[in-house]
């Protein structure tokens, strides 16, 4: 059984990058759904999805196009 710090391999970095990308995509879809309902302020959506206010504002602009 191995103990100690995890070795930082390129495979682990790629995996972590993929996980972060998946979380961001999920948060973006959630924010879009919240914007479609129109019941929350942009700042609230930002807090709930861990997206920045400018990111949510950009998504809101896409909804009005």
mmCIF file of the N, C-alpha and C atoms, coordinates in Angstrom:
data_MODEL
# 
_entry.id   MODEL 
# 
loop_
_atom_site.group_PDB 
_atom_site.id 
_atom_site.type_symbol 
_atom_site.label_atom_id 
_atom_site.label_alt_id 
_atom_site.label_comp_id 
_atom_site.label_asym_id 
_atom_site.label_entity_id 
_atom_site.label_seq_id 
_atom_site.pdbx_PDB_ins_code 
_atom_site.Cartn_x 
_atom_site.Cartn_y 
_atom_site.Cartn_z 
_atom_site.occupancy 
_atom_site.B_iso_or_equiv 
_atom_site.pdbx_formal_charge 
_atom_site.auth_seq_id 
_atom_site.auth_comp_id 
_atom_site.auth_asym_id 
_atom_site.auth_atom_id 
_atom_site.pdbx_PDB_model_num 
ATOM 1   N N  . UNK A 1 1  ? 0.844   -1.169 0.000   1.00 0.00 ? 1  UNK A N  1 
ATOM 2   C CA . UNK A 1 1  ? 0.000   0.000  0.000   1.00 0.00 ? 1  UNK A CA 1 
ATOM 3   C C  . UNK A 1 1  ? 0.894   1.239  0.000   1.00 0.00 ? 1  UNK A C  1 
ATOM 4   N N  . UNK A 1 2  ? 0.627   2.166  -0.903  1.00 0.00 ? 2  UNK A N  1 
ATOM 5   C CA . UNK A 1 2  ? 1.422   3.396  -0.977  1.00 0.00 ? 2  UNK A CA 1 
ATOM 6   C C  . UNK A 1 2  ? 0.904   4.426  0.008   1.00 0.00 ? 2  UNK A C  1 
ATOM 7   N N  . UNK A 1 3  ? 1.804   5.120  0.578   1.00 0.00 ? 3  UNK A N  1 
ATOM 8   C CA . UNK A 1 3  ? 1.441   6.203  1.492   1.00 0.00 ? 3  UNK A CA 1 
ATOM 9   C C  . UNK A 1 3  ? 2.231   7.441  1.106   1.00 0.00 ? 3  UNK A C  1 
ATOM 10  N N  . UNK A 1 4  ? 1.759   8.596  1.584   1.00 0.00 ? 4  UNK A N  1 
ATOM 11  C CA . UNK A 1 4  ? 2.480   9.826  1.306   1.00 0.00 ? 4  UNK A CA 1 
ATOM 12  C C  . UNK A 1 4  ? 1.757   10.660 0.278   1.00 0.00 ? 4  UNK A C  1 
ATOM 13  N N  . UNK A 1 5  ? 2.459   11.671 -0.188  1.00 0.00 ? 5  UNK A N  1 
ATOM 14  C CA . UNK A 1 5  ? 1.877   12.614 -1.147  1.00 0.00 ? 5  UNK A CA 1 
ATOM 15  C C  . UNK A 1 5  ? 1.595   11.930 -2.472  1.00 0.00 ? 5  UNK A C  1 
ATOM 16  N N  . UNK A 1 6  ? 0.533   12.348 -3.121  1.00 0.00 ? 6  UNK A N  1 
ATOM 17  C CA . UNK A 1 6  ? 0.205   11.817 -4.438  1.00 0.00 ? 6  UNK A CA 1 
ATOM 18  C C  . UNK A 1 6  ? 1.203   12.351 -5.452  1.00 0.00 ? 6  UNK A C  1 
ATOM 19  N N  . UNK A 1 7  ? 1.577   11.526 -6.365  1.00 0.00 ? 7  UNK A N  1 
ATOM 20  C CA . UNK A 1 7  ? 2.501   11.931 -7.407  1.00 0.00 ? 7  UNK A CA 1 
ATOM 21  C C  . UNK A 1 7  ? 1.721   12.731 -8.440  1.00 0.00 ? 7  UNK A C  1 
ATOM 22  N N  . UNK A 1 8  ? 2.283   13.899 -8.799  1.00 0.00 ? 8  UNK A N  1 
ATOM 23  C CA . UNK A 1 8  ? 1.627   14.763 -9.778  1.00 0.00 ? 8  UNK A CA 1 
ATOM 24  C C  . UNK A 1 8  ? 2.018   14.299 -11.176 1.00 0.00 ? 8  UNK A C  1 
ATOM 25  N N  . UNK A 1 9  ? 1.189   13.485 -11.761 1.00 0.00 ? 9  UNK A N  1 
ATOM 26  C CA . UNK A 1 9  ? 1.463   12.973 -13.101 1.00 0.00 ? 9  UNK A CA 1 
ATOM 27  C C  . UNK A 1 9  ? 0.636   13.732 -14.116 1.00 0.00 ? 9  UNK A C  1 
ATOM 28  N N  . UNK A 1 10 ? 1.033   13.604 -15.359 1.00 0.00 ? 10 UNK A N  1 
ATOM 29  C CA . UNK A 1 10 ? 0.266   14.276 -16.412 1.00 0.00 ? 10 UNK A CA 1 
ATOM 30  C C  . UNK A 1 10 ? -1.142  13.706 -16.482 1.00 0.00 ? 10 UNK A C  1 
ATOM 31  N N  . UNK A 1 11 ? -1.306  12.420 -16.234 1.00 0.00 ? 11 UNK A N  1 
ATOM 32  C CA . UNK A 1 11 ? -2.641  11.813 -16.251 1.00 0.00 ? 11 UNK A CA 1 
ATOM 33  C C  . UNK A 1 11 ? -3.513  12.403 -15.150 1.00 0.00 ? 11 UNK A C  1 
ATOM 34  N N  . UNK A 1 12 ? -2.942  12.608 -13.965 1.00 0.00 ? 12 UNK A N  1 
ATOM 35  C CA . UNK A 1 12 ? -3.701  13.186 -12.859 1.00 0.00 ? 12 UNK A CA 1 
ATOM 36  C C  . UNK A 1 12 ? -4.088  14.635 -13.174 1.00 0.00 ? 12 UNK A C  1 
ATOM 37  N N  . UNK A 1 13 ? -3.167  15.377 -13.788 1.00 0.00 ? 13 UNK A N  1 
ATOM 38  C CA . UNK A 1 13 ? -3.470  16.775 -14.153 1.00 0.00 ? 13 UNK A CA 1 
ATOM 39  C C  . UNK A 1 13 ? -4.590  16.821 -15.181 1.00 0.00 ? 13 UNK A C  1 
ATOM 40  N N  . UNK A 1 14 ? -4.548  15.930 -16.160 1.00 0.00 ? 14 UNK A N  1 
ATOM 41  C CA . UNK A 1 14 ? -5.596  15.879 -17.189 1.00 0.00 ? 14 UNK A CA 1 
ATOM 42  C C  . UNK A 1 14 ? -6.933  15.511 -16.552 1.00 0.00 ? 14 UNK A C  1 
ATOM 43  N N  . UNK A 1 15 ? -6.926  14.538 -15.654 1.00 0.00 ? 15 UNK A N  1 
ATOM 44  C CA . UNK A 1 15 ? -8.147  14.141 -14.957 1.00 0.00 ? 15 UNK A CA 1 
ATOM 45  C C  . UNK A 1 15 ? -8.720  15.312 -14.169 1.00 0.00 ? 15 UNK A C  1 
ATOM 46  N N  . UNK A 1 16 ? -7.876  15.994 -13.413 1.00 0.00 ? 16 UNK A N  1 
ATOM 47  C CA . UNK A 1 16 ? -8.343  17.136 -12.617 1.00 0.00 ? 16 UNK A CA 1 
ATOM 48  C C  . UNK A 1 16 ? -8.879  18.254 -13.502 1.00 0.00 ? 16 UNK A C  1 
ATOM 49  N N  . UNK A 1 17 ? -8.226  18.479 -14.634 1.00 0.00 ? 17 UNK A N  1 
ATOM 50  C CA . UNK A 1 17 ? -8.701  19.501 -15.574 1.00 0.00 ? 17 UNK A CA 1 
ATOM 51  C C  . UNK A 1 17 ? -10.079 19.120 -16.115 1.00 0.00 ? 17 UNK A C  1 
ATOM 52  N N  . UNK A 1 18 ? -10.267 17.851 -16.434 1.00 0.00 ? 18 UNK A N  1 
ATOM 53  C CA . UNK A 1 18 ? -11.561 17.383 -16.932 1.00 0.00 ? 18 UNK A CA 1 
ATOM 54  C C  . UNK A 1 18 ? -12.652 17.519 -15.882 1.00 0.00 ? 18 UNK A C  1 
ATOM 55  N N  . UNK A 1 19 ? -12.319 17.225 -14.635 1.00 0.00 ? 19 UNK A N  1 
ATOM 56  C CA . UNK A 1 19 ? -13.293 17.371 -13.556 1.00 0.00 ? 19 UNK A CA 1 
ATOM 57  C C  . UNK A 1 19 ? -13.699 18.831 -13.400 1.00 0.00 ? 19 UNK A C  1 
ATOM 58  N N  . UNK A 1 20 ? -12.718 19.732 -13.413 1.00 0.00 ? 20 UNK A N  1 
ATOM 59  C CA . UNK A 1 20 ? -13.016 21.166 -13.288 1.00 0.00 ? 20 UNK A CA 1 
ATOM 60  C C  . UNK A 1 20 ? -13.880 21.650 -14.452 1.00 0.00 ? 20 UNK A C  1 
ATOM 61  N N  . UNK A 1 21 ? -13.564 21.176 -15.665 1.00 0.00 ? 21 UNK A N  1 
ATOM 62  C CA . UNK A 1 21 ? -14.338 21.578 -16.841 1.00 0.00 ? 21 UNK A CA 1 
ATOM 63  C C  . UNK A 1 21 ? -15.777 21.077 -16.724 1.00 0.00 ? 21 UNK A C  1 
ATOM 64  N N  . UNK A 1 22 ? -15.952 19.853 -16.260 1.00 0.00 ? 22 UNK A N  1 
ATOM 65  C CA . UNK A 1 22 ? -17.294 19.301 -16.092 1.00 0.00 ? 22 UNK A CA 1 
ATOM 66  C C  . UNK A 1 22 ? -18.104 20.072 -15.071 1.00 0.00 ? 22 UNK A C  1 
ATOM 67  N N  . UNK A 1 23 ? -17.465 20.460 -13.976 1.00 0.00 ? 23 UNK A N  1 
ATOM 68  C CA . UNK A 1 23 ? -18.152 21.244 -12.944 1.00 0.00 ? 23 UNK A CA 1 
ATOM 69  C C  . UNK A 1 23 ? -18.563 22.595 -13.506 1.00 0.00 ? 23 UNK A C  1 
ATOM 70  N N  . UNK A 1 24 ? -17.665 23.235 -14.241 1.00 0.00 ? 24 UNK A N  1 
ATOM 71  C CA . UNK A 1 24 ? -17.982 24.539 -14.834 1.00 0.00 ? 24 UNK A CA 1 
ATOM 72  C C  . UNK A 1 24 ? -19.141 24.432 -15.818 1.00 0.00 ? 24 UNK A C  1 
ATOM 73  N N  . UNK A 1 25 ? -19.148 23.393 -16.643 1.00 0.00 ? 25 UNK A N  1 
ATOM 74  C CA . UNK A 1 25 ? -20.243 23.207 -17.601 1.00 0.00 ? 25 UNK A CA 1 
ATOM 75  C C  . UNK A 1 25 ? -21.562 22.962 -16.879 1.00 0.00 ? 25 UNK A C  1 
ATOM 76  N N  . UNK A 1 26 ? -21.526 22.197 -15.821 1.00 0.00 ? 26 UNK A N  1 
ATOM 77  C CA . UNK A 1 26 ? -22.733 21.945 -15.031 1.00 0.00 ? 26 UNK A CA 1 
ATOM 78  C C  . UNK A 1 26 ? -23.241 23.226 -14.390 1.00 0.00 ? 26 UNK A C  1 
ATOM 79  N N  . UNK A 1 27 ? -22.335 24.015 -13.839 1.00 0.00 ? 27 UNK A N  1 
ATOM 80  C CA . UNK A 1 27 ? -22.723 25.286 -13.217 1.00 0.00 ? 27 UNK A CA 1 
ATOM 81  C C  . UNK A 1 27 ? -23.297 26.251 -14.258 1.00 0.00 ? 27 UNK A C  1 
ATOM 82  N N  . UNK A 1 28 ? -22.744 26.219 -15.459 1.00 0.00 ? 28 UNK A N  1 
ATOM 83  C CA . UNK A 1 28 ? -23.243 27.083 -16.532 1.00 0.00 ? 28 UNK A CA 1 
ATOM 84  C C  . UNK A 1 28 ? -24.670 26.682 -16.917 1.00 0.00 ? 28 UNK A C  1 
ATOM 85  N N  . UNK A 1 29 ? -24.915 25.375 -17.056 1.00 0.00 ? 29 UNK A N  1 
ATOM 86  C CA . UNK A 1 29 ? -26.280 24.910 -17.380 1.00 0.00 ? 29 UNK A CA 1 
ATOM 87  C C  . UNK A 1 29 ? -27.256 25.292 -16.267 1.00 0.00 ? 29 UNK A C  1 
ATOM 88  N N  . UNK A 1 30 ? -26.820 25.160 -15.022 1.00 0.00 ? 30 UNK A N  1 
ATOM 89  C CA . UNK A 1 30 ? -27.678 25.526 -13.897 1.00 0.00 ? 30 UNK A CA 1 
ATOM 90  C C  . UNK A 1 30 ? -27.996 27.014 -13.941 1.00 0.00 ? 30 UNK A C  1 
ATOM 91  N N  . UNK A 1 31 ? -26.993 27.838 -14.198 1.00 0.00 ? 31 UNK A N  1 
ATOM 92  C CA . UNK A 1 31 ? -27.203 29.281 -14.275 1.00 0.00 ? 31 UNK A CA 1 
ATOM 93  C C  . UNK A 1 31 ? -28.168 29.631 -15.409 1.00 0.00 ? 31 UNK A C  1 
ATOM 94  N N  . UNK A 1 32 ? -28.018 28.971 -16.555 1.00 0.00 ? 32 UNK A N  1 
ATOM 95  C CA . UNK A 1 32 ? -28.925 29.225 -17.678 1.00 0.00 ? 32 UNK A CA 1 
ATOM 96  C C  . UNK A 1 32 ? -30.361 28.883 -17.304 1.00 0.00 ? 32 UNK A C  1 
ATOM 97  N N  . UNK A 1 33 ? -30.550 27.767 -16.625 1.00 0.00 ? 33 UNK A N  1 
ATOM 98  C CA . UNK A 1 33 ? -31.897 27.391 -16.187 1.00 0.00 ? 33 UNK A CA 1 
ATOM 99  C C  . UNK A 1 33 ? -32.466 28.413 -15.210 1.00 0.00 ? 33 UNK A C  1 
ATOM 100 N N  . UNK A 1 34 ? -31.644 28.896 -14.299 1.00 0.00 ? 34 UNK A N  1 
ATOM 101 C CA . UNK A 1 34 ? -32.103 29.903 -13.329 1.00 0.00 ? 34 UNK A CA 1 
ATOM 102 C C  . UNK A 1 34 ? -32.478 31.203 -14.039 1.00 0.00 ? 34 UNK A C  1 
ATOM 103 N N  . UNK A 1 35 ? -31.666 31.581 -15.034 1.00 0.00 ? 35 UNK A N  1 
ATOM 104 C CA . UNK A 1 35 ? -31.962 32.801 -15.790 1.00 0.00 ? 35 UNK A CA 1 
ATOM 105 C C  . UNK A 1 35 ? -33.263 32.658 -16.569 1.00 0.00 ? 35 UNK A C  1 
ATOM 106 N N  . UNK A 1 36 ? -33.512 31.480 -17.129 1.00 0.00 ? 36 UNK A N  1 
ATOM 107 C CA . UNK A 1 36 ? -34.749 31.255 -17.877 1.00 0.00 ? 36 UNK A CA 1 
ATOM 108 C C  . UNK A 1 36 ? -35.972 31.430 -16.997 1.00 0.00 ? 36 UNK A C  1 
ATOM 109 N N  . UNK A 1 37 ? -35.868 31.000 -15.743 1.00 0.00 ? 37 UNK A N  1 
ATOM 110 C CA . UNK A 1 37 ? -36.991 31.162 -14.811 1.00 0.00 ? 37 UNK A CA 1 
ATOM 111 C C  . UNK A 1 37 ? -37.181 32.618 -14.408 1.00 0.00 ? 37 UNK A C  1 
ATOM 112 N N  . UNK A 1 38 ? -36.107 33.389 -14.421 1.00 0.00 ? 38 UNK A N  1 
ATOM 113 C CA . UNK A 1 38 ? -36.194 34.822 -14.157 1.00 0.00 ? 38 UNK A CA 1 
ATOM 114 C C  . UNK A 1 38 ? -36.591 35.199 -12.739 1.00 0.00 ? 38 UNK A C  1 
ATOM 115 N N  . UNK A 1 39 ? -36.378 34.335 -11.780 1.00 0.00 ? 39 UNK A N  1 
ATOM 116 C CA . UNK A 1 39 ? -36.830 34.618 -10.429 1.00 0.00 ? 39 UNK A CA 1 
ATOM 117 C C  . UNK A 1 39 ? -35.701 35.029 -9.490  1.00 0.00 ? 39 UNK A C  1 
ATOM 118 N N  . UNK A 1 40 ? -34.471 35.018 -9.976  1.00 0.00 ? 40 UNK A N  1 
ATOM 119 C CA . UNK A 1 40 ? -33.338 35.328 -9.117  1.00 0.00 ? 40 UNK A CA 1 
ATOM 120 C C  . UNK A 1 40 ? -32.509 36.458 -9.703  1.00 0.00 ? 40 UNK A C  1 
ATOM 121 N N  . UNK A 1 41 ? -31.854 37.181 -8.808  1.00 0.00 ? 41 UNK A N  1 
ATOM 122 C CA . UNK A 1 41 ? -30.935 38.237 -9.228  1.00 0.00 ? 41 UNK A CA 1 
ATOM 123 C C  . UNK A 1 41 ? -29.642 37.590 -9.737  1.00 0.00 ? 41 UNK A C  1 
ATOM 124 N N  . UNK A 1 42 ? -28.933 38.293 -10.605 1.00 0.00 ? 42 UNK A N  1 
ATOM 125 C CA . UNK A 1 42 ? -27.680 37.799 -11.152 1.00 0.00 ? 42 UNK A CA 1 
ATOM 126 C C  . UNK A 1 42 ? -26.680 37.490 -10.039 1.00 0.00 ? 42 UNK A C  1 
ATOM 127 N N  . UNK A 1 43 ? -26.633 38.323 -9.028  1.00 0.00 ? 43 UNK A N  1 
ATOM 128 C CA . UNK A 1 43 ? -25.702 38.111 -7.917  1.00 0.00 ? 43 UNK A CA 1 
ATOM 129 C C  . UNK A 1 43 ? -26.022 36.811 -7.167  1.00 0.00 ? 43 UNK A C  1 
ATOM 130 N N  . UNK A 1 44 ? -27.304 36.511 -7.017  1.00 0.00 ? 44 UNK A N  1 
ATOM 131 C CA . UNK A 1 44 ? -27.711 35.272 -6.340  1.00 0.00 ? 44 UNK A CA 1 
ATOM 132 C C  . UNK A 1 44 ? -27.325 34.051 -7.172  1.00 0.00 ? 44 UNK A C  1 
ATOM 133 N N  . UNK A 1 45 ? -27.538 34.142 -8.471  1.00 0.00 ? 45 UNK A N  1 
ATOM 134 C CA . UNK A 1 45 ? -27.168 33.045 -9.361  1.00 0.00 ? 45 UNK A CA 1 
ATOM 135 C C  . UNK A 1 45 ? -25.659 32.832 -9.310  1.00 0.00 ? 45 UNK A C  1 
ATOM 136 N N  . UNK A 1 46 ? -24.914 33.916 -9.293  1.00 0.00 ? 46 UNK A N  1 
ATOM 137 C CA . UNK A 1 46 ? -23.463 33.833 -9.196  1.00 0.00 ? 46 UNK A CA 1 
ATOM 138 C C  . UNK A 1 46 ? -23.038 33.091 -7.928  1.00 0.00 ? 46 UNK A C  1 
ATOM 139 N N  . UNK A 1 47 ? -23.636 33.446 -6.817  1.00 0.00 ? 47 UNK A N  1 
ATOM 140 C CA . UNK A 1 47 ? -23.306 32.801 -5.547  1.00 0.00 ? 47 UNK A CA 1 
ATOM 141 C C  . UNK A 1 47 ? -23.670 31.318 -5.561  1.00 0.00 ? 47 UNK A C  1 
ATOM 142 N N  . UNK A 1 48 ? -24.820 30.986 -6.118  1.00 0.00 ? 48 UNK A N  1 
ATOM 143 C CA . UNK A 1 48 ? -25.304 29.604 -6.098  1.00 0.00 ? 48 UNK A CA 1 
ATOM 144 C C  . UNK A 1 48 ? -24.551 28.684 -7.058  1.00 0.00 ? 48 UNK A C  1 
ATOM 145 N N  . UNK A 1 49 ? -23.961 29.256 -8.105  1.00 0.00 ? 49 UNK A N  1 
ATOM 146 C CA . UNK A 1 49 ? -23.311 28.425 -9.126  1.00 0.00 ? 49 UNK A CA 1 
ATOM 147 C C  . UNK A 1 49 ? -21.791 28.542 -9.130  1.00 0.00 ? 49 UNK A C  1 
ATOM 148 N N  . UNK A 1 50 ? -21.237 29.396 -8.289  1.00 0.00 ? 50 UNK A N  1 
ATOM 149 C CA . UNK A 1 50 ? -19.788 29.638 -8.251  1.00 0.00 ? 50 UNK A CA 1 
ATOM 150 C C  . UNK A 1 50 ? -19.256 30.213 -9.559  1.00 0.00 ? 50 UNK A C  1 
ATOM 151 N N  . UNK A 1 51 ? -20.141 30.793 -10.367 1.00 0.00 ? 51 UNK A N  1 
ATOM 152 C CA . UNK A 1 51 ? -19.714 31.546 -11.542 1.00 0.00 ? 51 UNK A CA 1 
ATOM 153 C C  . UNK A 1 51 ? -19.574 33.002 -11.122 1.00 0.00 ? 51 UNK A C  1 
ATOM 154 N N  . UNK A 1 52 ? -18.725 33.748 -11.813 1.00 0.00 ? 52 UNK A N  1 
ATOM 155 C CA . UNK A 1 52 ? -18.563 35.159 -11.481 1.00 0.00 ? 52 UNK A CA 1 
ATOM 156 C C  . UNK A 1 52 ? -19.775 35.948 -11.987 1.00 0.00 ? 52 UNK A C  1 
ATOM 157 N N  . UNK A 1 53 ? -19.973 37.125 -11.416 1.00 0.00 ? 53 UNK A N  1 
ATOM 158 C CA . UNK A 1 53 ? -21.076 37.985 -11.859 1.00 0.00 ? 53 UNK A CA 1 
ATOM 159 C C  . UNK A 1 53 ? -20.936 38.303 -13.350 1.00 0.00 ? 53 UNK A C  1 
ATOM 160 N N  . UNK A 1 54 ? -19.731 38.665 -13.847 1.00 0.00 ? 54 UNK A N  1 
ATOM 161 C CA . UNK A 1 54 ? -19.617 38.916 -15.295 1.00 0.00 ? 54 UNK A CA 1 
ATOM 162 C C  . UNK A 1 54 ? -19.973 37.691 -16.153 1.00 0.00 ? 54 UNK A C  1 
ATOM 163 N N  . UNK A 1 55 ? -19.640 36.489 -15.675 1.00 0.00 ? 55 UNK A N  1 
ATOM 164 C CA . UNK A 1 55 ? -19.985 35.283 -16.431 1.00 0.00 ? 55 UNK A CA 1 
ATOM 165 C C  . UNK A 1 55 ? -21.496 35.111 -16.507 1.00 0.00 ? 55 UNK A C  1 
ATOM 166 N N  . UNK A 1 56 ? -22.187 35.346 -15.397 1.00 0.00 ? 56 UNK A N  1 
ATOM 167 C CA . UNK A 1 56 ? -23.646 35.220 -15.374 1.00 0.00 ? 56 UNK A CA 1 
ATOM 168 C C  . UNK A 1 56 ? -24.275 36.312 -16.226 1.00 0.00 ? 56 UNK A C  1 
ATOM 169 N N  . UNK A 1 57 ? -23.716 37.512 -16.164 1.00 0.00 ? 57 UNK A N  1 
ATOM 170 C CA . UNK A 1 57 ? -24.241 38.601 -16.996 1.00 0.00 ? 57 UNK A CA 1 
ATOM 171 C C  . UNK A 1 57 ? -24.099 38.272 -18.474 1.00 0.00 ? 57 UNK A C  1 
ATOM 172 N N  . UNK A 1 58 ? -22.980 37.660 -18.846 1.00 0.00 ? 58 UNK A N  1 
ATOM 173 C CA . UNK A 1 58 ? -22.779 37.264 -20.239 1.00 0.00 ? 58 UNK A CA 1 
ATOM 174 C C  . UNK A 1 58 ? -23.807 36.204 -20.648 1.00 0.00 ? 58 UNK A C  1 
ATOM 175 N N  . UNK A 1 59 ? -24.074 35.252 -19.765 1.00 0.00 ? 59 UNK A N  1 
ATOM 176 C CA . UNK A 1 59 ? -25.102 34.241 -20.053 1.00 0.00 ? 59 UNK A CA 1 
ATOM 177 C C  . UNK A 1 59 ? -26.480 34.882 -20.188 1.00 0.00 ? 59 UNK A C  1 
ATOM 178 N N  . UNK A 1 60 ? -26.751 35.889 -19.353 1.00 0.00 ? 60 UNK A N  1 
ATOM 179 C CA . UNK A 1 60 ? -28.045 36.578 -19.421 1.00 0.00 ? 60 UNK A CA 1 
ATOM 180 C C  . UNK A 1 60 ? -28.193 37.283 -20.756 1.00 0.00 ? 60 UNK A C  1 
ATOM 181 N N  . UNK A 1 61 ? -27.123 37.862 -21.261 1.00 0.00 ? 61 UNK A N  1 
ATOM 182 C CA . UNK A 1 61 ? -27.172 38.535 -22.565 1.00 0.00 ? 61 UNK A CA 1 
ATOM 183 C C  . UNK A 1 61 ? -27.468 37.533 -23.684 1.00 0.00 ? 61 UNK A C  1 
ATOM 184 N N  . UNK A 1 62 ? -26.902 36.333 -23.570 1.00 0.00 ? 62 UNK A N  1 
ATOM 185 C CA . UNK A 1 62 ? -27.163 35.307 -24.572 1.00 0.00 ? 62 UNK A CA 1 
ATOM 186 C C  . UNK A 1 62 ? -28.618 34.895 -24.582 1.00 0.00 ? 62 UNK A C  1 
ATOM 187 N N  . UNK A 1 63 ? -29.282 34.957 -23.426 1.00 0.00 ? 63 UNK A N  1 
ATOM 188 C CA . UNK A 1 63 ? -30.691 34.590 -23.323 1.00 0.00 ? 63 UNK A CA 1 
ATOM 189 C C  . UNK A 1 63 ? -31.600 35.598 -24.014 1.00 0.00 ? 63 UNK A C  1 
ATOM 190 N N  . UNK A 1 64 ? -31.159 36.837 -24.114 1.00 0.00 ? 64 UNK A N  1 
ATOM 191 C CA . UNK A 1 64 ? -32.011 37.883 -24.701 1.00 0.00 ? 64 UNK A CA 1 
ATOM 192 C C  . UNK A 1 64 ? -31.800 38.017 -26.205 1.00 0.00 ? 64 UNK A C  1 
ATOM 193 N N  . UNK A 1 65 ? -30.811 37.305 -26.763 1.00 0.00 ? 65 UNK A N  1 
ATOM 194 C CA . UNK A 1 65 ? -30.512 37.409 -28.200 1.00 0.00 ? 65 UNK A CA 1 
ATOM 195 C C  . UNK A 1 65 ? -31.432 36.508 -28.973 1.00 0.00 ? 65 UNK A C  1 
# 
